Amino acid sequence: MRAIDRDEVQRLLTCGAQRVEVLPPAEYEEEHLPGAISIPLKALDRETTGQLERGQPVIVYCYDDV
């Protein structure tokens, strides 16, 4: 895992990257990125990531206003 900048995010999205929001379910329902998949951080494991398309880049995102 590594941090990426906005330009890299755009490039990856153009290449079909998957967006994963790790927010708790209530926060995901309130506000999430369009097309983002919800996998709460506490539930992030081999089983829950099984819904992701293997071989495609994954961008994991979580907004924190702290």
C-alpha positions as CSV (number, residue, x, y, z in Angstrom):
1,M,0.0,0.0,0.0
2,R,1.2,3.5,-0.8
3,A,-0.2,7.0,-0.8
4,I,-0.9,8.6,-4.2
5,D,-1.6,12.1,-5.4
6,R,-4.7,13.3,-7.3
7,D,-3.0,12.9,-10.7
8,E,-2.2,9.3,-10.0
9,V,-5.8,8.7,-8.8
10,Q,-7.2,10.1,-12.1
11,R,-4.7,7.9,-14.1
12,L,-5.7,4.8,-12.2
13,L,-9.4,5.5,-12.5
14,T,-8.9,5.9,-16.3
15,C,-7.4,2.4,-16.3
16,G,-10.4,0.9,-14.5
17,A,-9.3,1.2,-10.8
18,Q,-11.8,0.1,-8.2
19,R,-12.6,2.5,-5.4
20,V,-13.1,1.1,-1.9
21,E,-14.5,3.2,0.9
22,V,-13.5,1.9,4.3
23,L,-16.0,4.1,6.2
24,P,-18.5,2.6,8.7
25,P,-21.8,1.7,7.0
26,A,-23.7,4.7,8.3
27,E,-21.1,7.2,7.1
28,Y,-20.8,5.4,3.7
29,E,-24.6,5.8,3.3
30,E,-24.3,9.5,4.2
31,E,-21.6,10.4,1.8
32,H,-19.3,8.3,-0.5
33,L,-17.5,8.6,-3.7
34,P,-19.6,7.7,-6.8
35,G,-19.0,4.1,-7.8
36,A,-17.2,3.3,-4.6
37,I,-17.5,-0.2,-3.0
38,S,-18.2,-0.2,0.7
39,I,-15.9,-2.4,2.8
40,P,-15.7,-1.0,6.3
41,L,-12.2,-1.0,7.7
42,K,-13.1,-3.3,10.6
43,A,-14.5,-5.8,8.1
44,L,-11.5,-5.6,5.6
45,D,-10.2,-9.1,5.2
46,R,-9.6,-11.8,2.5
47,E,-13.3,-12.7,2.4
48,T,-14.7,-9.2,2.0
49,T,-12.1,-8.2,-0.6
50,G,-13.1,-11.3,-2.6
51,Q,-15.7,-9.1,-4.3
52,L,-12.9,-7.0,-5.9
53,E,-11.8,-7.8,-9.5
54,R,-8.4,-9.4,-9.4
55,G,-5.8,-7.8,-11.6
56,Q,-7.4,-4.3,-11.4
57,P,-5.9,-1.5,-9.3
58,V,-7.6,-0.7,-6.0
59,I,-7.8,2.7,-4.5
60,V,-8.7,2.6,-0.8
61,Y,-10.2,5.8,0.5
62,C,-11.4,7.1,3.9
63,Y,-12.2,10.6,4.8
64,D,-11.1,11.8,8.2
65,D,-11.7,15.4,9.2
66,V,-9.3,15.1,12.2
